[in-house]
Amino acid sequence: MARNYVQPGETLTLVAPRTLASGDGFAVGGIVAVALAAAAAYAPVEARRVGVFDMAKAAGAAWTQGQKLYWDNTAFNVTATAGSNALIGVAAQAQASADTVGRVLLTGQIPA
């Protein structure tokens, strides 16, 4: 192992950009993650940036399994609409348009 290796990077300690509940999605710069515990705004929080999570979903559009998904940092939810939203992963399962929670595979990429 290289002497300068620090950690795998799947879980990071980040600064909460707003008050978060455990399981909330959030973005810090180019990092999109899920809070592993509740945190006050600007407090440190352990966050997971890869894995499968049930996350807040934008209602009004159905998802197909494997469809690319994006983080809407204004509405604080996952959407299938690219636009100015950051690519975060894919739908782990299909979701109906009326669903407000969707199963998401966070792939850990850093959005452009």
Secondary structure, DSSP 8 states (H G I E B T S, - for coil): --TT----SSEEEEE-SS-B-TT-EEEETTEEEEESS-B-TTSEEEEE-EEEEEEEB-TT--B-TT-EEEEETTTTEEES--TTSEEEEEESS-B-TT-SEEEEEEE-----
